[in-house]
């Protein structure tokens, strides 16, 4: 038997446990990456994003396409040396998200 290092056990010798871990991983992935996302269009440029508010200060935004193809700010600044990923956010989109919270389109969990 050779010793090997793994970040987490793979449960290769426990098929039932391995299946349980894989099922829970799929549920976690669904919960953290997909659940609670609300489609929203920027009121300024019409870019489609998916948004989740986890708290008053925490907002998750997933673009449904390349932001540089639909958002003028990302198109302008994306390739002008604004860091490795271009701009981190758009003030117009932030205003749209604030509006959506105020109008009840996006809900902040208590």
C-alpha positions in Angstrom: 0.0 0.0 0.0 1.5 3.3 -1.0 0.7 6.5 0.9 -0.7 9.3 -1.1 -1.8 12.7 0.0 -5.3 14.1 -0.9 -7.0 17.3 0.0 -10.1 15.4 0.9 -10.9 11.7 1.2 -12.2 10.2 -2.0 -14.1 7.3 -0.2 -13.0 4.9 -3.0 -13.4 2.0 -0.6 -16.9 3.2 0.5 -19.1 3.4 -2.6 -22.3 4.4 -0.7 -20.4 7.2 1.2 -18.9 8.3 -2.1 -22.3 8.6 -3.7 -23.6 10.6 -0.7 -20.7 13.1 -0.9 -21.2 13.5 -4.7 -25.0 14.1 -4.2 -24.3 16.7 -1.5 -21.7 18.4 -3.6 -24.2 18.7 -6.4 -26.8 20.2 -4.0 -24.2 22.6 -2.6 -23.2 23.7 -6.2 -26.9 24.3 -7.0 -27.4 26.3 -3.7 -24.4 28.5 -4.0 -24.1 29.1 -7.7 -27.7 29.0 -9.0 -30.4 29.3 -6.3 -31.9 32.7 -5.6 -30.6 34.3 -8.7 -33.0 36.8 -10.3 -32.8 37.8 -13.9 -32.4 41.6 -14.2 -31.7 44.0 -17.1 -29.6 47.1 -16.6 -31.9 50.1 -16.9 -29.1 52.0 -18.7 -27.9 49.6 -21.4 -30.2 46.5 -21.2 -27.4 44.1 -20.2 -28.9 40.9 -18.8 -27.5 39.6 -15.5 -28.5 37.2 -12.7 -28.5 38.8 -9.3 -28.7 37.5 -5.7 -28.7 39.6 -2.6 -27.5 37.6 0.4 -27.5 40.6 2.7 -27.7 44.4 2.5 -24.0 44.5 1.7 -23.5 41.4 -0.3 -24.6 41.1 -3.9 -23.7 38.3 -6.4 -23.9 39.2 -10.1 -23.5 36.6 -12.9 -23.3 37.9 -16.4 -25.3 35.9 -18.9 -22.8 36.8 -21.6 -19.6 38.7 -22.1 -20.1 42.1 -20.4 -17.9 43.8 -23.0 -20.5 42.9 -25.6 -23.5 44.5 -23.9 -22.3 47.0 -21.3 -20.7 50.2 -22.6 -18.6 50.7 -19.5 -17.1 47.2 -19.8 -16.7 47.6 -23.6 -14.8 50.9 -23.0 -12.7 49.9 -20.1 -12.3 46.2 -20.5 -9.2 46.4 -22.7 -7.7 49.6 -21.5 -5.6 48.3 -18.6 -8.2 48.5 -15.8 -6.7 45.4 -14.2 -6.6 41.8 -15.3 -10.4 41.4 -15.6 -11.3 44.9 -16.6 -13.7 46.9 -14.4 -15.1 45.1 -11.4 -18.6 46.7 -11.6 -20.7 49.2 -13.4 -22.3 52.2 -11.5 -25.4 52.0 -13.8 -25.9 48.3 -13.0 -25.4 49.1 -9.3 -28.2 51.7 -9.5 -30.4 49.2 -11.3 -29.8 46.6 -8.5 -30.6 49.2 -5.8 -33.8 50.1 -7.7 -34.7 46.4 -7.8 -34.2 46.1 -4.1 -36.3 49.2 -3.4 -39.1 48.0 -5.7 -39.1 44.5 -4.2 -37.9 42.8 -7.4 -34.8 41.6 -5.4 -35.3 40.4 -1.9 -32.7 40.6 0.9 -33.0 37.6 3.3 -33.6 38.6 6.9 
